[in-house]
Amino acid sequence: MSEFRALVLREADGKVSAQIERLPETALPDGEVIIDVEYSTLNYKDGLILKGLGRLVRKYPHVPGVDFAGRVSLSTTPEYKPGDAVLLTGWRVGELHWGGFAEKARVKASQLVRLPQGLMTKRAMAVGTAGFTAMLAVMALEEHGLKPGAGEVLVTGAAGGLGSVGVALLAKLGHAVVASTGRAETHDYLKALGAQGIIDRASLAQVPTRPLDSERWAGAIDAVGSTTLATVLTQLKYNASAAACGLAGGNDLPTTVLPFLLRGVNLLGIDSVMCPKPRREAAWARIVRDLPMDKLDAMTSVVPLSELPELASEILKGSTRGRVVVDTRA
Ligand SMILES: NC(=O)c1ccc[n+]([C@@H]2O[C@H](COP(=O)([O-])OP(=O)(O)OC[C@H]3O[C@@H](n4cnc5c(N)ncnc54)[C@H](OP(=O)(O)O)[C@@H]3O)[C@@H](O)[C@H]2O)c1
């Protein structure tokens, strides 16, 4: 019987611990397609799951990893055949269902996306859930009228995974990107990704004292939430939009309705997890078209499964930079 390596979370006395184990293929959950996973990634949500936080996992033992890319090894549907290159993000894989921090995964065929032409599995995971979400945010901003030349577009949590991809995408599309970061040592990195300006995240982090501030942003991608997003709303230009993607700074939103009523601004909710398949495919096609691969490579580090428990603490502290790809076979 073929065995595979997986990072397994087990719970004892309310504490969650992670170790690499060898599992038989029969341990895989139900599903129509078995995938030889080549790469997965570390996202903020993986950090929470690896540390047993956020009540995201209900049943242990559990294999985390909210995204993966690899090749089909077995399929019971005609849609996929062995050797097909596929990727998966979301659908609560890695939280309710076993995920991608393993050499094998079994999922529903409907949850898979064919690897778009021009993208290898490693780069697909360099994008991963965080980068895919940044693409969804750009698409939503465009659908609400954002055009190059409209003015400065803000990205918060810019040196993180979602933020880094957001900066690179917006810059490539011709926007004047301003990156908000709390880390001075990432300024050169963010400029290399295409940021024209940088602001200290502390300048957005206070509870807004006025319901409306001076109009500055033609659009915004926000990975932080809380007082940061509340401040951004007070600074959006007339009719401009902010895409709410994350909660790295908190899940509250201490705002008023005045920016909506007096400036007609839009708050756009971005969800990557249950995003319908046609929009997923459209977003991946846009990623191939609009994300410069040299910038993607520059923001990516590759780690083995064994480093994940330590890196989970780092990503929750906000101290990882860019995207972290997991080589499941290393
Ligand atoms: N909506 C969705 O479907 C979806 C999908 C993916 C991710 N997300 C969310 O998006 C966020 C970013 O995810 P990620 O994987 O890119 O995580 P990440 O790599 O850790 O990036 C988050 C960044 O936020 C900043 N940050 C961290 N703590 C902060 C704090 N207390 N106050 C202000 N800024 C802080 C840091 O950037 P600087 O050092 O540059 O300031 C950090 O690098 C997370 O909240 C995640 O849950 C949502």
The ligand as a MOL file (V3000), in Angstrom:
LIG
                    3D

  0  0  0     0  0            999 V3000
M  V30 BEGIN CTAB
M  V30 COUNTS 48 52 0 0 0
M  V30 BEGIN ATOM
M  V30 1 N -10.9770 37.2970 2.2050 0
M  V30 2 C -10.3150 36.1970 1.9120 0
M  V30 3 O -10.8130 35.2970 1.2310 0
M  V30 4 C -8.8990 36.0910 2.3800 0
M  V30 5 C -7.9820 35.2840 1.6960 0
M  V30 6 C -6.6410 35.3030 2.1030 0
M  V30 7 C -6.2520 36.0450 3.1980 0
M  V30 8 N -7.1970 36.7600 3.8690 0 CHG=1
M  V30 9 C -6.8210 37.6010 5.0220 0
M  V30 10 O -5.9540 38.6200 4.5630 0
M  V30 11 C -5.0130 38.9460 5.5920 0
M  V30 12 C -3.6110 38.8320 5.0190 0
M  V30 13 O -3.3070 37.4650 4.7590 0
M  V30 14 P -1.8220 37.0280 4.3630 0
M  V30 15 O -1.8450 35.5720 4.1600 0
M  V30 16 O -1.2940 37.9320 3.3300 0 CHG=-1
M  V30 17 O -1.0780 37.3390 5.7620 0
M  V30 18 P 0.3560 37.9950 6.0330 0
M  V30 19 O 1.3320 37.5330 5.0090 0
M  V30 20 O 0.6680 37.7770 7.4680 0
M  V30 21 O 0.0980 39.5660 5.7910 0
M  V30 22 C -0.5540 40.3780 6.7460 0
M  V30 23 C 0.2000 41.6970 6.8670 0
M  V30 24 O -0.6100 42.5950 7.6370 0
M  V30 25 C 0.2340 43.4550 8.3820 0
M  V30 26 N -0.1160 43.3190 9.8070 0
M  V30 27 C 0.0900 42.2390 10.6050 0
M  V30 28 N -0.3700 42.4690 11.8440 0
M  V30 29 C -0.8790 43.7240 11.8340 0
M  V30 30 C -1.4950 44.5400 12.8160 0
M  V30 31 N -1.6820 44.1140 14.0770 0
M  V30 32 N -1.8980 45.7720 12.4570 0
M  V30 33 C -1.7130 46.2300 11.1970 0
M  V30 34 N -1.1270 45.4900 10.2190 0
M  V30 35 C -0.7250 44.2640 10.5430 0
M  V30 36 C 1.6700 43.0470 8.0960 0
M  V30 37 O 2.1170 43.8250 6.9920 0
M  V30 38 P 3.2020 45.0140 7.1660 0
M  V30 39 O 4.3240 44.4560 7.9610 0
M  V30 40 O 3.5580 45.3830 5.7650 0
M  V30 41 O 2.5040 46.1450 7.8940 0
M  V30 42 C 1.5080 41.6180 7.6220 0
M  V30 43 O 2.5780 41.2040 6.8110 0
M  V30 44 C -5.3120 38.0120 6.7530 0
M  V30 45 O -6.1290 38.6540 7.6820 0
M  V30 46 C -6.0660 36.8570 6.0940 0
M  V30 47 O -6.9160 36.2040 6.9940 0
M  V30 48 C -8.4970 36.7990 3.4850 0
M  V30 END ATOM
M  V30 BEGIN BOND
M  V30 1 1 1 2
M  V30 2 2 2 3
M  V30 3 1 2 4
M  V30 4 1 4 5
M  V30 5 2 4 48
M  V30 6 2 5 6
M  V30 7 1 6 7
M  V30 8 2 7 8
M  V30 9 1 8 9
M  V30 10 1 8 48
M  V30 11 1 9 10
M  V30 12 1 9 46
M  V30 13 1 10 11
M  V30 14 1 11 12
M  V30 15 1 11 44
M  V30 16 1 12 13
M  V30 17 1 13 14
M  V30 18 2 14 15
M  V30 19 1 14 16
M  V30 20 1 14 17
M  V30 21 1 17 18
M  V30 22 2 18 19
M  V30 23 1 18 20
M  V30 24 1 18 21
M  V30 25 1 21 22
M  V30 26 1 22 23
M  V30 27 1 23 24
M  V30 28 1 23 42
M  V30 29 1 24 25
M  V30 30 1 25 26
M  V30 31 1 25 36
M  V30 32 1 26 27
M  V30 33 1 26 35
M  V30 34 2 27 28
M  V30 35 1 28 29
M  V30 36 1 29 30
M  V30 37 2 29 35
M  V30 38 1 30 31
M  V30 39 2 30 32
M  V30 40 1 32 33
M  V30 41 2 33 34
M  V30 42 1 34 35
M  V30 43 1 36 37
M  V30 44 1 36 42
M  V30 45 1 37 38
M  V30 46 2 38 39
M  V30 47 1 38 40
M  V30 48 1 38 41
M  V30 49 1 42 43
M  V30 50 1 44 45
M  V30 51 1 44 46
M  V30 52 1 46 47
M  V30 END BOND
M  V30 END CTAB
M  END
